[in-house]
Amino acid sequence: MTQKKDEILYERAKKVLPGGASRNQVLRQPHPVYAASASGSYLIDVNGKQYIDFSANIGSLIHGHAHPKIIEAAYEQMKKGTAYMVATEIEVEYAEYMINRIKSFEKIRFLNSGTEAVMHLTKVARAFTGRPKIAKCEGAYHGTYDVIEVSQKPNPNTWGDKKRPNSVPHTAGVPKGVLDSVIIVPFNDIENTINILEANKDDLACIIIDPMPHRINMLPASQEYVNTIYDWTRKNGSLFCFDEVITFRVHYSGMQECYKVQPDLTALGKIIGGGFPIGAFGGRDDIMEVLDPICQYYKYPLSGTFSANPISLTAGLTAMKLFEQDAVNNLNALSDKARSLISEAIKIAQVPISMSGEGSIIRLHFADRVPMDYRENYYNELNQKEAIKRFLDYLYDHGIICVNSLTFFLNTTMTDKEINILADTLLDAFKEVKPYIK
Ligand SMILES: Cc1ncc(COP(=O)(O)O)c(C=O)c1O
């Protein structure tokens, strides 16, 4: 039997790339999908099979693949140069645009990834406050910086008491000093979070919250949780920070638009690059001053070879201008329609499956209620491992790509057609895996 192109590629890949890929998300058994091309919501693999892509490269493609206006803008810029060691007009223009768009932004710094955005945000918080520790939620994903990875995926052997979770290293060899510098709090649990913050109040530079953390449960942080932590930070001199690398797509100015209080600093990434690598963080002018070399409060030298490169910024600004309030509303309305079709499918198939997310993000859970915290989600995923694997395989086999956490990102090129295909395929998939759900 002749081997298919993706089988051959995987065999070659395993010889030269650890695990056979550069990012673990693409790994699937018996082999990854190898993209040949993509346009809008559709992706074609190297064997010619077509998929509807609900992964949007983990939420980053708000206008789908290869949007003509974004590609044209980026191409025009490419012809004029891809990176310079001098400043550009687009950097100023995009910064002005974002500061108009996001109420909490007085200044912004452009970087190359969400990881960089969160890393520099937390380091700026330390520089500004002169304090060494940061607090984050158990199970929250904020990228791959060793500090922020702490307790990204703890397990029952390591996580400790729920009221005072351990700081668990994510990779081997993390220095103890790193673990000591990260305080872990339980998401949406006001009492225990405040108790933990109190115990560290003199050392805490900031608390960083993803307002709808996808790895925990994809439920929004409650108003009360956000307000209480914000008030606590005002009294205790630490900064209140958001990671909106994923959630910025949910509303015109991100999830922060839903809360009464504003973050001091916010990390962004993904959609603001229009499909090209990007990260950024922004917020209060007096804090951002630590980055300003001619300011008396300068404390944080920060450079980056590709930071603010004109390709990502041109593509990003074009994408953002195509995602103004009307486009956000239309996409969210389509996503609500998808939600009701999926609810219907769950009812018809009579499966214990629940749904979370907001706006253009939908996450499924193999449980009759959405898990309340990281630990409940951990046990759900462990117990339903077999059903989840079969479910994902079914979707890929039937031409639907989603994120392995069972998260579906919609994009502005989608219409009723793609939503109906999704709902129909999910219904069939629910029926198929029902016998495997425990
Ligand atoms: C909430 C959140 N923060 C940060 C990151 C890191 O972004 P990047 O992969 O661009 O480094 C991610 C990536 O998925 C994310 O979801």
The ligand as an SDF file (V2000), in Angstrom:
LIG
                    3D

 16 16  0  0  0  0  0  0  0  0999 V2000
   -4.5550   33.4390   27.9420 C   0  0  0  0  0  0  0  0  0  0  0  0
   -3.2610   33.2560   27.2200 C   0  0  0  0  0  0  0  0  0  0  0  0
   -2.1870   33.9750   27.5950 N   0  0  0  0  0  0  0  0  0  0  0  0
   -1.0170   33.8740   26.9610 C   0  0  0  0  0  0  0  0  0  0  0  0
   -0.8590   32.9970   25.9100 C   0  0  0  0  0  0  0  0  0  0  0  0
    0.4840   32.8680   25.2310 C   0  0  0  0  0  0  0  0  0  0  0  0
    0.4220   33.3770   23.9320 O   0  0  0  0  0  0  0  0  0  0  0  0
    1.4970   32.8990   22.8310 P   0  0  0  0  0  0  0  0  0  0  0  0
    1.1600   31.4990   22.4750 O   0  0  0  0  0  0  0  0  0  0  0  0
    1.2980   33.8840   21.7090 O   0  0  0  0  0  0  0  0  0  0  0  0
    2.8390   33.0350   23.4510 O   0  0  0  0  0  0  0  0  0  0  0  0
   -1.9400   32.2280   25.5010 C   0  0  0  0  0  0  0  0  0  0  0  0
   -1.7970   31.2680   24.3800 C   0  0  0  0  0  0  0  0  0  0  0  0
   -2.6420   30.4460   24.1080 O   0  0  0  0  0  0  0  0  0  0  0  0
   -3.1660   32.3520   26.1720 C   0  0  0  0  0  0  0  0  0  0  0  0
   -4.2100   31.6200   25.8270 O   0  0  0  0  0  0  0  0  0  0  0  0
  1  2  1  0
  2  3  1  0
  2 15  2  0
  3  4  2  0
  4  5  1  0
  5  6  1  0
  5 12  2  0
  6  7  1  0
  7  8  1  0
  8  9  2  0
  8 10  1  0
  8 11  1  0
 12 13  1  0
 12 15  1  0
 13 14  2  0
 15 16  1  0
M  END
$$$$
